[in-house]
């Protein structure tokens, strides 16, 4: 608890610096990552983050120490080379995109490992700091490092905000962008530069292997809460900030813990919670809405069967007859009967089930929709009468009153469907 | 050059691993699942750590089982995120492997004082120590390097797996719907392939490291694919490449005093890029002056 208060009151200026750094970095990578996620190129970020390792080693060899300028430049150049190679391979070979990305990623990483091992065997005492690039250590960042990384993050954020419209075009409709005169290639190039920059500065805190999470996960999680771009970006950035600060806190409290993995765990936790509980597209919500829909279709089918029985001048159906109509659906039929009894649409006399007057008008609506759709498919889409039933079977649950009115108008209030059955509107149609 | 038995053992083991990975990698590539292989190789880490923690040794059955389970879990999680939560494929791969890998690193740091498991060893492996690490039976008989036996066993399993399920693997790779129609359990075959990939990852992580296994899974098949389109030559070329990579990787690493596994990947990368340069489309200025007649050309 003491640690908690000490950390979150920011008494220690170095903690303030680190938190500020990780916040800027989180916003930058979440912004860039969300765009690349929407562009369905999320894994390119993974490839770039593995690919910067040789550049980091080269920068270290040239500088002879852990000089952030050399390292950032080296990392940037090798990231750029990887991006260029992957687009070249995509254009010039028949390999699929995932193979290309996996190849680039592993080859660059392998070269990086060769250089790293060679460096380790050279016995330079500064080498210990280089290992933190693999797993990341935000606490170990010095103030000068932070100035550079924070400044670069700020640049990324500003550029992305300034060119928001252009990047939006690039992600959603590059063809249209080109047609109205935007230089789409230059925009994509600028975006790639920003993405490589985001990876390069993120690696210090998160590490080579896990950098992909900082790019992909915030956008993917935020996507479950909104369909609009601006709220999406803001949400993604805040997810990233929250997990960044929590991860830094953990590695502050437990010193041997690297920051990166904890940031990723918190981020993934937020993402998994979003996938489960999001009110629009979460797993739980969709499970229940699907259940509700299935229940409705079963009810609709039962009412339809009862209506057809009335058309044949029968006094309702027995439960056994209903079971025979829809084989293997005993449980669902029992449930539907229970539901409909409660809603007052049917009556049950011993075993005989019949529609009430309220139920009749509702059943009539379903049958009407079914037959209207059959007629529409037959007349307007030129589909043979024996092929229209399946589609109508689905559409009868979905057609809204507005659509119904449009269908009626378009078909000029017909009386018969393609199978010469009455399209019921009034009670005397029975 | 005199015959160096240690060098031979290292190259032999490296080639065995490269060939087993390459065989599986060919099918992964044909299914456009190379990145899933990458994800699995990252995701087995927590399984390795837990197995290690439970049994207290790197060479136990628990480690292999833990890693195998985690590999399958990763496959299921990717599928689950994609199908149940409707996350797009690349993002579900990215989320799954980063989460599992992060958990693995955290576990290593948590147990660091209890078990002698070095994260660098898991990540990069060190095939150079192979000749020292001998398998000695209870009666004191020295059977040769343990890792070579592991790699050999793995090679047998992988080739057996591919030999027995060859028809099913081809069918499910090229036409999943047709294979389902004629009664092949495409999902089951897929899971079996993924478990083979995770098993291969585990049995090679000590020698080449969890991450560099990916390179051996992806790069030789991709290189071979640039040269041929039919499956049998693809498999043959992949295994030839595996052997070449092992030999060149060993001697280059010896010469530069660096990581053998890393050097094997570098050599594989060189082969790949040279092939891409040769077989890729030529830039327009190399193609000469011939131009296809344009429709409605002026």
Interface residues (C-beta under 8 A of the other chain):
Chain A: X37 X40 X41 X42 X43 X45 X46 X85 X88 X89 X91 X92 X93 X94 X95 X96 X98 X99 X100 X101 X102 X103 X105 X106 X107 X108 X109 X110 X111 X112 X113 X114 X115 X116 X117 X118 X121 X131 X134 X135 X209 X210 X212 X213 X215 X216 X217 X219 X220 X256 X257 X258 X260 X261 X262 X264 X265 X268 X271 X275 X281 X282 X283
Chain B: X29 X32 X33 X34 X35 X37 X38 X42 X81 X84 X85 X86 X87 X88 X90 X91 X93 X94 X95 X97 X98 X99 X101 X102 X103 X105 X106 X109 X112 X119 X120 X123 X124 X209 X211 X212 X214 X215 X217 X218 X219 X221 X222 X225 X226 X253 X256 X257 X258 X259 X261 X262 X263 X264 X265 X266 X268 X269 X272 X273 X276 X279 X280 X281
